[in-house]
Amino acid sequence: MTAYTATVTVRLKRGVLDPEAETTKGALERLGFELEDLRSADRFEIDLEADSADGARERASEMAERLLANPTIHDYDVEVAER
């Protein structure tokens, strides 16, 4: 078994209202920043052991699908790095 850190980034799908991002975008624009779009995201770092990076990715994806993300309104990405 090898130690890995899986990073799961969960964000709302395009078209789903994101009030936190809209508020932040407005505040940044009032500060003089020009933005095309802004979306908020949650990031989870999971330390785990697995036989391979693919195995760690599969376990982290299962965690995302079962708890961390709602597939109806969220997209998620999984990145894995060996510790």
C-alpha positions in Angstrom: 0.0 0.0 0.0 1.1 3.5 -0.8 0.1 6.8 0.8 -1.8 9.2 -1.4 -3.5 12.6 -1.0 -6.6 12.8 -3.1 -7.9 16.4 -3.7 -11.6 16.5 -4.6 -12.9 19.9 -5.9 -16.7 20.2 -5.9 -18.4 23.1 -7.7 -21.9 23.9 -8.8 -22.7 23.0 -12.4 -23.0 25.9 -14.9 -26.5 27.3 -14.8 -27.1 26.5 -11.1 -27.5 29.6 -9.0 -24.4 30.4 -7.0 -25.3 33.3 -4.6 -21.9 33.2 -2.8 -20.0 33.6 -6.1 -22.4 36.3 -7.3 -21.9 38.3 -4.1 -18.1 37.9 -4.3 -18.0 38.8 -8.0 -19.9 42.0 -7.3 -17.6 43.0 -4.5 -14.5 42.3 -6.6 -16.0 44.4 -9.4 -16.7 47.3 -7.0 -13.0 47.1 -6.1 -12.1 47.7 -9.7 -11.5 44.1 -10.9 -13.0 43.1 -14.2 -14.3 39.6 -14.3 -16.0 37.5 -16.9 -17.3 34.9 -14.4 -16.7 33.6 -10.9 -17.7 30.3 -9.4 -17.2 29.1 -5.8 -15.9 25.6 -5.0 -15.3 23.4 -2.1 -12.0 21.5 -1.8 -11.5 18.3 0.2 -8.0 16.8 0.8 -8.2 13.1 1.7 -5.2 11.2 2.9 -5.6 7.5 2.1 -3.6 4.4 1.3 -4.2 2.4 -1.9 -2.4 -0.1 -4.1 -2.1 2.5 -6.9 -2.9 6.1 -7.9 -5.9 4.7 -9.9 -7.1 2.9 -6.9 -6.9 6.0 -4.8 -8.7 8.0 -7.5 -11.5 5.4 -7.6 -12.0 5.5 -3.8 -12.0 9.3 -3.8 -14.5 9.4 -6.7 -16.8 7.0 -4.8 -16.6 9.3 -1.8 -17.5 12.3 -4.0 -20.4 10.5 -5.6 -21.8 9.1 -2.3 -21.3 12.1 0.0 -19.2 15.1 -1.1 -21.1 16.1 -4.2 -24.7 16.0 -5.3 -24.5 14.8 -8.9 -27.7 16.6 -9.8 -26.2 20.1 -9.1 -22.4 19.5 -8.7 -19.5 18.7 -10.9 -16.3 17.4 -9.3 -12.7 16.8 -10.1 -10.3 14.3 -8.4 -6.5 14.8 -8.4 -4.2 12.3 -6.7 -0.6 12.7 -5.6 1.7 10.3 -3.8 2.6 11.5 -0.3 
